[in-house]
Amino acid sequence: MTLEHKTKSLGLIAFTVMLPTLIEIIDTSIVNVSLDHIRGSLSAGYDEATWTITAYLVSNAIVIPMAGWLAKLIGRKNYQIASIALFTFSSFMCGSAWSLNSLIFFRILQGIGGGGLVPISQSILLESFPREKHGQAMAIFGLGAMLGPIVGPLLGGWITDTLSWRWIFYINIPIGIIAIIMNVIVIQDPPYMQRQKMKIDYWGLLFLSVGLGALQFMLDKGESDDWFSSNLIVTFGIIAAVSLTLLVINEYYSETPIVNLKLFKDRTFTSGSTVMFFVFLNLFGSIVLLPIYLQMIMGYTSFYAGLVLGPGGVATIFAMPIVGKFIGKVNPKRFLIFGLSVCALSTYMMSKFNLTTDFWSFVWPRVALGFGMGMTFIPLTTLTLSHIPKERMTEATSVYNLLRNLGGSVGIAMTTTILSRRAQFHQSRLAEHLSPFNPAYQIAHEKMAGVLSMKGLPPTGADGMMYRELIRQSTTLAFTDAFLIICLLILCVIPLVFLMKWSRAPGPGRPPVDVH
């Protein structure tokens, strides 16, 4: 095969596997902005409607670590096509749902179908591209992984307002059909990824399903149920802890484990997976907090909040091709340390937000975060999976993507909890100064009463105005605390980069060279 034909073939493979992966990642967040429309259409409460999100996340989280095992059980290509088919069928049924219960059921099926698409696509890309082009492969993959959470809400809002919430599911159908056809024609399994006869680890399957399902439920519902003040959250926490402990014990001694825990003997894989967990904790924590801050505190509309978030996606698109081009020539650790430092700097800048911050002062930290994530994702993935044998690649990408998803879930749960707790703390602290005996309070109260009197309003309203301002300031301080904490967390994992080993891609006839 000529170089030109080989390049075209790699491009076709990349397009084939990224098509279903992108819609799967987008579907993780596309429903969020349509909840109110879904609730009204299906005559459900808001809390009930959120189960359409939780159901997808729980089933998705359970399937991701199984992807490698399922690929060996039925063949990787067969599993990829079956997953796309289930995802496409369940998308049609979600769009046709006649009640909330039916929508939740089909969202569970959609999560099961979509769970394996990301790790399978990632392993196919890494196996298809030669070692020296792994950076380019991860640049292609990273664009989908990073842009999906940004594009999802924007696309979902536009479709819901323009057409109907049902079309956020229907648009998956033609894409899914094209993806199935292309996978049948383009993708070929190597011998070691074809169907194998193997014993089914039923205990591992049980512990994994129950443990991860309970953990994802706890993370998703914990803040709204006040965490361990709720008997339900305590129960699910115990179930998750016991099941995952039993899973670790069972999988370590199993001959055909569903999750290959022996991968963690590789310190590069372990360090990289840990860093990825905190990278997505930082990403999801910040992109959840920022629009809430803009709309709740600063009074921005959804459109202007979107204008603040949008340039971060552009920065990611700009950074990834640059890293993908040069990563084969430069030690990836340099890019990774720089990218993590930029991510930490961006969230530190966000911790300096106040009530007088202007529009562009909100935009630039978001741009820095997008650029930092673009500089981080490719070298991190390339380094983490660099020492994994090809026959273990699907298992490794399954575990790696599980930790990526859990990092995002923990980031959302942790930051919203910090926000709630610290707002209460700052509110009680600031309230100590709301006393008639405080000279500053007296001056401010007189000024507000005077303003109200000039507008023909009763001066007694000054008390309510001052209390609302107290709430606004205490909530602002809580936001800055949350941003600072996720900044410190990502700084803490930078030393793990020095534990990772990188083997320089070998030249013709030469063995790989380890570079520390």
TORROTI-683056 format. One line per field, with one value per residue (C-alpha): residue number from 1; x, y, z; residue in one letter. Coordinates in steps of 0.5 Angstrom, whole numbers, always signed. Layout:
N
n: c(NUM,...) $
X: c(X,...) $
Y: c(Y,...) $
Z: c(Z,...) $
res: c(a,...) $
END
This chain:
516
n: c(1,2,3,4,5,6,7,8,9,10,11,12,13,14,15,16,17,18,19,20,21,22,23,24,25,26,27,28,29,30,31,32,33,34,35,36,37,38,39,40,41,42,43,44,45,46,47,48,49,50,51,52,53,54,55,56,57,58,59,60,61,62,63,64,65,66,67,68,69,70,71,72,73,74,75,76,77,78,79,80,81,82,83,84,85,86,87,88,89,90,91,92,93,94,95,96,97,98,99,100,101,102,103,104,105,106,107,108,109,110,111,112,113,114,115,116,117,118,119,120,121,122,123,124,125,126,127,128,129,130,131,132,133,134,135,136,137,138,139,140,141,142,143,144,145,146,147,148,149,150,151,152,153,154,155,156,157,158,159,160,161,162,163,164,165,166,167,168,169,170,171,172,173,174,175,176,177,178,179,180,181,182,183,184,185,186,187,188,189,190,191,192,193,194,195,196,197,198,199,200,201,202,203,204,205,206,207,208,209,210,211,212,213,214,215,216,217,218,219,220,221,222,223,224,225,226,227,228,229,230,231,232,233,234,235,236,237,238,239,240,241,242,243,244,245,246,247,248,249,250,251,252,253,254,255,256,257,258,259,260,261,262,263,264,265,266,267,268,269,270,271,272,273,274,275,276,277,278,279,280,281,282,283,284,285,286,287,288,289,290,291,292,293,294,295,296,297,298,299,300,301,302,303,304,305,306,307,308,309,310,311,312,313,314,315,316,317,318,319,320,321,322,323,324,325,326,327,328,329,330,331,332,333,334,335,336,337,338,339,340,341,342,343,344,345,346,347,348,349,350,351,352,353,354,355,356,357,358,359,360,361,362,363,364,365,366,367,368,369,370,371,372,373,374,375,376,377,378,379,380,381,382,383,384,385,386,387,388,389,390,391,392,393,394,395,396,397,398,399,400,401,402,403,404,405,406,407,408,409,410,411,412,413,414,415,416,417,418,419,420,421,422,423,424,425,426,427,428,429,430,431,432,433,434,435,436,437,438,439,440,441,442,443,444,445,446,447,448,449,450,451,452,453,454,455,456,457,458,459,460,461,462,463,464,465,466,467,468,469,470,471,472,473,474,475,476,477,478,479,480,481,482,483,484,485,486,487,488,489,490,491,492,493,494,495,496,497,498,499,500,501,502,503,504,505,506,507,508,509,510,511,512,513,514,515,516) $
X: c(+0,+3,+4,-2,-7,-5,-6,-13,-14,-12,-17,-23,-22,-21,-28,-31,-30,-31,-37,-41,-36,-38,-46,-45,-41,-46,-52,-48,-50,-55,-61,-59,-62,-69,-71,-76,-79,-79,-82,-88,-89,-89,-93,-87,-84,-77,-74,-77,-75,-67,-68,-67,-60,-58,-61,-56,-50,-51,-52,-46,-42,-43,-42,-35,-30,-34,-32,-26,-28,-35,-30,-26,-33,-36,-31,-29,-32,-39,-39,-38,-43,-48,-47,-48,-55,-57,-55,-59,-65,-66,-65,-71,-75,-73,-76,-82,-83,-90,-89,-83,-82,-81,-76,-72,-72,-70,-65,-62,-61,-58,-53,-52,-51,-46,-42,-37,-36,-31,-26,-27,-26,-20,-17,-18,-15,-9,-8,-9,-4,+3,+7,+10,+3,-1,-1,-5,-10,-11,-12,-17,-20,-19,-23,-29,-28,-27,-32,-38,-39,-39,-43,-48,-52,-52,-54,-60,-62,-62,-66,-71,-73,-73,-76,-78,-74,-76,-71,-65,-66,-68,-62,-58,-61,-58,-52,-52,-54,-48,-44,-46,-45,-38,-36,-38,-34,-28,-26,-23,-21,-14,-14,-13,-19,-24,-29,-26,-28,-28,-31,-36,-34,-41,-39,-35,-41,-45,-41,-39,-46,-48,-42,-41,-49,-49,-43,-46,-53,-50,-45,-51,-56,-52,-52,-60,-61,-56,-51,-51,-56,-61,-62,-62,-55,-52,-55,-53,-46,-45,-47,-42,-37,-38,-39,-33,-29,-31,-30,-23,-22,-26,-22,-15,-16,-21,-18,-22,-23,-28,-24,-16,-14,-7,-6,-5,+2,+4,+6,+5,-2,-3,+0,-4,-10,-10,-8,-14,-19,-17,-16,-24,-25,-22,-26,-33,-33,-31,-35,-41,-39,-38,-45,-48,-44,-45,-53,-54,-49,-48,-55,-52,-57,-56,-54,-48,-46,-45,-41,-37,-36,-35,-28,-26,-28,-24,-18,-18,-19,-13,-9,-10,-7,-1,+0,-1,+4,+10,+9,+13,+19,+18,+18,+10,+12,+14,+7,+3,+6,+5,-2,-3,+0,-5,-11,-9,-7,-14,-18,-14,-16,-23,-22,-21,-28,-32,-38,-35,-31,-32,-34,-27,-24,-29,-27,-20,-20,-24,-20,-14,-18,-19,-12,-9,-14,-12,-5,-6,-11,-6,+0,-3,-7,-1,+4,-1,-2,+5,+7,+0,+1,-4,-8,-9,-11,-18,-18,-14,-18,-24,-21,-18,-25,-28,-24,-25,-32,-32,-27,-33,-38,-34,-32,-39,-42,-36,-36,-44,-43,-37,-41,-47,-43,-39,-44,-48,-41,-40,-47,-47,-40,-42,-49,-45,-44,-51,-52,-55,-49,-44,-43,-41,-48,-52,-49,-50,-57,-59,-56,-61,-67,-65,-65,-72,-75,-73,-76,-82,-81,-82,-75,-76,-74,-67,-67,-69,-64,-58,-60,-60,-53,-51,-53,-50,-43,-43,-45,-39,-34,-37,-35,-28,-27,-29,-25,-19,-20,-20,-14,-10,-12,-10,-3,-2,-2,+3,+9,+5,+8,+15,+13,+11,+16,+16,+19,+21,+18,+23,+27,+27,+30,+31,+28,+24,+28,+26,+26,+25) $
Y: c(+0,+7,+12,+16,+10,+9,+16,+16,+9,+12,+18,+14,+9,+16,+19,+12,+11,+18,+19,+15,+17,+24,+23,+19,+24,+30,+26,+26,+33,+35,+33,+38,+44,+41,+38,+43,+42,+34,+35,+39,+35,+28,+32,+30,+34,+37,+32,+26,+29,+29,+21,+22,+24,+20,+13,+15,+16,+10,+5,+9,+8,+1,-1,+3,-2,-8,-6,-9,-16,-15,-14,-21,-24,-23,-20,-12,-10,-14,-11,-4,-5,-8,-2,+3,-1,-1,+7,+8,+4,+7,+14,+13,+10,+16,+21,+17,+16,+16,+17,+19,+12,+10,+15,+13,+6,+8,+12,+6,+2,+8,+9,+1,+2,+8,+6,+2,+7,+11,+6,+2,+8,+10,+3,+2,+9,+7,+1,+3,+9,+8,+9,+16,+18,+17,+24,+26,+20,+23,+30,+27,+23,+29,+34,+30,+28,+36,+39,+34,+37,+44,+43,+38,+44,+49,+44,+41,+48,+50,+44,+44,+52,+51,+44,+40,+36,+29,+32,+32,+24,+23,+27,+21,+16,+18,+19,+12,+8,+11,+9,+2,+2,+5,+0,-6,-4,+0,-3,-10,-14,-16,-24,-22,-18,-23,-27,-32,-37,-35,-37,-31,-28,-27,-25,-20,-18,-17,-13,-8,-7,-6,-2,+3,+4,+5,+10,+14,+15,+17,+22,+25,+25,+27,+34,+35,+30,+33,+27,+23,+26,+22,+15,+13,+16,+13,+6,+7,+9,+3,-2,+2,+1,-6,-8,-5,-8,-15,-13,-12,-18,-22,-19,-20,-28,-29,-32,-28,-21,-16,-11,-12,-9,-12,-6,-2,-5,-1,+6,+10,+7,+8,+15,+18,+15,+19,+25,+24,+23,+30,+33,+32,+34,+41,+41,+39,+43,+49,+49,+47,+53,+58,+59,+59,+64,+69,+68,+67,+73,+77,+77,+74,+71,+64,+67,+72,+66,+62,+67,+67,+59,+59,+61,+56,+51,+55,+55,+47,+47,+51,+48,+40,+40,+44,+39,+33,+35,+36,+31,+26,+30,+33,+29,+29,+31,+38,+39,+36,+40,+46,+44,+42,+49,+53,+49,+51,+58,+59,+56,+61,+67,+64,+65,+72,+74,+79,+83,+88,+83,+85,+81,+80,+78,+72,+70,+70,+65,+60,+61,+59,+53,+51,+52,+48,+42,+42,+42,+36,+31,+29,+28,+25,+20,+18,+17,+13,+8,+8,+2,-2,-8,-8,-14,-10,-4,-4,-6,-1,+5,+2,+3,+10,+12,+10,+14,+20,+20,+19,+25,+29,+26,+27,+34,+36,+33,+36,+43,+44,+41,+46,+52,+50,+49,+55,+60,+58,+59,+66,+68,+67,+70,+76,+77,+78,+85,+87,+90,+97,+98,+97,+104,+102,+98,+105,+109,+104,+103,+110,+111,+105,+108,+115,+112,+108,+115,+119,+113,+114,+107,+106,+106,+100,+96,+98,+92,+87,+90,+89,+82,+80,+84,+80,+73,+75,+77,+71,+66,+70,+68,+61,+61,+63,+58,+52,+55,+55,+48,+45,+49,+46,+39,+40,+43,+37,+31,+35,+31,+24,+26,+25,+18,+17,+13,+15,+11,+15,+12,+7,+9,+3,-3,+0,-2,+4,+8,+10,+17,+19) $
Z: c(+0,-2,+3,+0,+0,+7,+10,+6,+10,+17,+16,+14,+20,+24,+21,+22,+29,+31,+28,+33,+39,+38,+38,+45,+48,+46,+48,+55,+56,+51,+55,+61,+57,+55,+62,+62,+56,+57,+64,+61,+55,+59,+65,+70,+76,+75,+80,+76,+70,+72,+72,+64,+66,+72,+68,+62,+66,+71,+65,+61,+67,+68,+61,+60,+64,+61,+54,+54,+56,+52,+46,+47,+48,+42,+38,+38,+31,+33,+39,+36,+31,+36,+41,+35,+33,+40,+41,+35,+36,+43,+41,+36,+42,+47,+41,+41,+49,+51,+58,+63,+65,+58,+57,+63,+60,+53,+56,+60,+54,+50,+56,+55,+48,+48,+54,+50,+44,+47,+49,+43,+38,+42,+42,+35,+33,+37,+34,+27,+27,+28,+34,+32,+30,+36,+38,+31,+33,+40,+37,+33,+39,+44,+39,+40,+48,+50,+45,+46,+53,+50,+44,+47,+51,+45,+40,+45,+46,+39,+37,+43,+41,+34,+33,+39,+45,+41,+35,+40,+40,+33,+30,+32,+27,+21,+24,+27,+21,+17,+22,+22,+15,+15,+21,+17,+11,+14,+21,+21,+27,+28,+30,+38,+38,+35,+38,+44,+48,+55,+62,+64,+71,+73,+80,+77,+73,+79,+83,+78,+76,+83,+85,+79,+79,+86,+86,+80,+83,+90,+86,+82,+87,+93,+93,+92,+98,+103,+102,+108,+112,+107,+109,+101,+100,+106,+103,+96,+99,+103,+97,+93,+98,+99,+92,+89,+95,+93,+86,+87,+91,+85,+79,+82,+83,+77,+71,+66,+69,+67,+69,+68,+75,+73,+69,+75,+76,+70,+74,+68,+67,+74,+74,+68,+70,+76,+73,+68,+74,+76,+70,+68,+75,+74,+67,+69,+76,+73,+67,+71,+76,+71,+68,+74,+77,+71,+71,+78,+81,+75,+72,+65,+60,+57,+51,+54,+59,+52,+49,+55,+55,+47,+46,+51,+46,+40,+44,+45,+37,+36,+41,+40,+32,+35,+40,+35,+30,+35,+40,+36,+36,+44,+50,+52,+59,+57,+54,+60,+65,+61,+60,+67,+69,+65,+67,+74,+73,+69,+75,+80,+75,+76,+84,+83,+80,+84,+83,+79,+74,+67,+61,+58,+65,+65,+58,+58,+64,+60,+54,+58,+61,+54,+51,+57,+56,+49,+51,+56,+53,+48,+51,+57,+53,+49,+55,+59,+54,+51,+55,+54,+49,+43,+45,+52,+49,+49,+57,+58,+55,+58,+65,+63,+60,+67,+71,+66,+67,+74,+75,+71,+76,+82,+80,+79,+86,+89,+87,+88,+95,+96,+93,+98,+104,+103,+102,+108,+112,+109,+110,+117,+118,+114,+118,+124,+121,+120,+126,+128,+132,+126,+124,+117,+117,+119,+113,+108,+111,+111,+104,+101,+105,+102,+95,+96,+99,+92,+88,+92,+96,+103,+106,+110,+104,+106,+110,+105,+100,+104,+106,+99,+98,+103,+100,+93,+96,+101,+94,+91,+96,+96,+88,+89,+94,+90,+84,+89,+91,+84,+82,+88,+87,+79,+82,+87,+81,+77,+81,+78,+71,+73,+75,+68,+63,+56,+50,+44,+38,+35,+28,+23,+26,+32,+39,+43,+48,+55,+56,+64) $
res: c(m,t,l,e,h,k,t,k,s,l,g,l,i,a,f,t,v,m,l,p,t,l,i,e,i,i,d,t,s,i,v,n,v,s,l,d,h,i,r,g,s,l,s,a,g,y,d,e,a,t,w,t,i,t,a,y,l,v,s,n,a,i,v,i,p,m,a,g,w,l,a,k,l,i,g,r,k,n,y,q,i,a,s,i,a,l,f,t,f,s,s,f,m,c,g,s,a,w,s,l,n,s,l,i,f,f,r,i,l,q,g,i,g,g,g,g,l,v,p,i,s,q,s,i,l,l,e,s,f,p,r,e,k,h,g,q,a,m,a,i,f,g,l,g,a,m,l,g,p,i,v,g,p,l,l,g,g,w,i,t,d,t,l,s,w,r,w,i,f,y,i,n,i,p,i,g,i,i,a,i,i,m,n,v,i,v,i,q,d,p,p,y,m,q,r,q,k,m,k,i,d,y,w,g,l,l,f,l,s,v,g,l,g,a,l,q,f,m,l,d,k,g,e,s,d,d,w,f,s,s,n,l,i,v,t,f,g,i,i,a,a,v,s,l,t,l,l,v,i,n,e,y,y,s,e,t,p,i,v,n,l,k,l,f,k,d,r,t,f,t,s,g,s,t,v,m,f,f,v,f,l,n,l,f,g,s,i,v,l,l,p,i,y,l,q,m,i,m,g,y,t,s,f,y,a,g,l,v,l,g,p,g,g,v,a,t,i,f,a,m,p,i,v,g,k,f,i,g,k,v,n,p,k,r,f,l,i,f,g,l,s,v,c,a,l,s,t,y,m,m,s,k,f,n,l,t,t,d,f,w,s,f,v,w,p,r,v,a,l,g,f,g,m,g,m,t,f,i,p,l,t,t,l,t,l,s,h,i,p,k,e,r,m,t,e,a,t,s,v,y,n,l,l,r,n,l,g,g,s,v,g,i,a,m,t,t,t,i,l,s,r,r,a,q,f,h,q,s,r,l,a,e,h,l,s,p,f,n,p,a,y,q,i,a,h,e,k,m,a,g,v,l,s,m,k,g,l,p,p,t,g,a,d,g,m,m,y,r,e,l,i,r,q,s,t,t,l,a,f,t,d,a,f,l,i,i,c,l,l,i,l,c,v,i,p,l,v,f,l,m,k,w,s,r,a,p,g,p,g,r,p,p,v,d,v,h) $
END
